[in-house]
Amino acid sequence: FIDEIDAVGRQRGAGIGGGNDEREQTLNQLLTEMDGFEGNTGIIIIAATNRPDVLDSALLRPGRFDRQITVDAPDIKGRLEILQVHAKNKKLDPSVSLDAIARRTPGFTGADLANLLNEAAILTARRRKETITISEIDDAVDRVVAGMEGAALVDSKNKRLIAYHEVGHALVGTLIKDHDPVQKVTLIPRGQALGLTWFTPNEEQGLISRSQILARIIAALGGRAAEEIVFGKAEVTTGAGNDLQQVTSMARQMVTRFGMSDLGPLSLESPNQEVFLGRDWGNKSEYSEEIAAKIDTQVREIVNSGYIKAKELLQENRPVLERLVDLLAEQETIDGDLFRQIVEENTQIQVTDQKLAVSR
């Protein structure tokens, strides 16, 4: 068994600069040993990698690694069974439902689930409790997803600004028809983030529609939109930096990869195949400067249109925005069910499909 086979099995080719790469000699010898002129009857070689896309084609031909098994993150049934294994040696409170934990952890791997229960057990011991309760599970999920908890924010203008930013994301995401449901909004800092909004992704989602991508763009811009509406353009902050990166990337992919713009059903960029720098090092452009300018225009239109929609939604629902911000500033965390209940009680109906149309 060879773990991390991509360390020696990367595609052969010229890197940047001259010189000899010893990895190629190692790969050549490995290929010869696996299926050269000499027989090796009775030996089965198994390897594992997270990057099958960078492996040399000779390594994958019949006689060598000719069978590939993809081990995806477990589905809800798999997560439940993994949790049952790791919960055997832990005292769980009767109120804790492993089925509920499995439902709220889409995308978690087996290692993530084991880590989740271990973190919950550590928190239980630290709090001097007899059994693991749902409170420890909640905190453990947050820790696995977003990192260590930081110091609580003091009551200040900064705290309210972050509250407006996070509620902006969650409120816009809740009002838009094609967006994932909000799971939690919190002002408790974790990792590099001063506040966080979680959405629960659809378990069975393999393909993503144009309206779903637009919904994600609009929701991601909800934070900056809330800052501008409440505090004015002069007071918008750097907190939206990561949101803007994601939005720009999604909009550009809509135009250049997925053919979801006025330029038509064209794929205009292909990944660079420079494996020694990592295949995602750059994109190879296959278009003229005129098309490049049109791509930039389309990306700008998609993002600007999404930003206008986000601001419209927040302005139309300003009272519920203020109520949710007051509640978040007081409690520091609002779970998804309570958030949706407050929104439903204070708003009319969700945004229609027509609202999501990008201006043409």
Secondary structure, DSSP 8 states (H G I E B T S, - for coil): -BSSTHHHHB-----SSSS--HHHHHHHHHHHHHHSSS--TT----B--S-GGGB-GGGGSTTSS----------HHHHHHHHHHHTTTS-B-TT--HHHHHHT-TT--HHHHHHHHHHHHHHHHHTT-SSB-HHHHHHHHHHHHH-SB-----SSHHHHHHHHHHHHHHHHHHHSTTS--EEEEE-S-BTTBSSEEEE---TT--S--HHHHHHHHHHHTHHHHHHHHHH-GGG--GGGHHHHHHHHHHHHHHHHTS--STT-S---EEE---GGG-TTS-EEE-S-HHHHHHHHHHHHHHHHHHHHHHHHHHHHTHHHHHHHHHHHHHHSEEEHHHHHHHHHHH------GGGG----
